Amino acid sequence: MDDLGYTPTKLGVSEARGKAKSISSQVYDMIGVMGGKVTRPGPRVSLCDEDPDHLYKVRHTWSVYGVSEEQLKEGFERLRSSLPENGWKVVQYGRSKNAAKTLGMTADSKSEPFAVNADLWVTGESGKKEENPAILVNVVSGCLRAPDGVNLHEEY
């Protein structure tokens, strides 16, 4: 076990990116908002401070937008109820402490070293109209161990 409190899974960077994309696709299907637009950036790699020569994380940040606030709210609730049925444990759900007081949730995979963070950006309790309503999703891995010989400083 490392300083992280767990032993990082050994996984190639391209495999980790593929896993993050696959999880994102599953999350998108759980949200189930038809006709919405989706941002398209791919997963990116960042180094873990505990051992930046050998440990890294993968993050895939994207959003669903371009539909009504009601559709986004329904999609967010579908995600909340679908995650536990699909091998995830919702570990946090509620309003953020920021000024926007967005509704958010975090879920941890029961079988993979990944978590999903989702935030619902719609007109909130303050009544201030959200200019760009969306569901923002961040799929993030725990620290993963690169296979021997991989130079993480050349990854992006």
Secondary structure as GFF3:
##gff-version 3
##sequence-region A 1 156
A	DSSP	alpha_helix	13	31	.	.	.	ID=ss1
A	DSSP	beta_strand	37	38	.	.	.	ID=ss2
A	DSSP	beta_strand	44	47	.	.	.	ID=ss3
A	DSSP	beta_strand	55	65	.	.	.	ID=ss4
A	DSSP	alpha_helix	69	85	.	.	.	ID=ss5
A	DSSP	beta_strand	88	95	.	.	.	ID=ss6
A	DSSP	beta_strand	103	109	.	.	.	ID=ss7
A	DSSP	beta_strand	114	121	.	.	.	ID=ss8
A	DSSP	beta_strand	134	141	.	.	.	ID=ss9
A	DSSP	beta_strand	144	145	.	.	.	ID=ss10
A	DSSP	three_ten_helix	152	154	.	.	.	ID=ss11
###
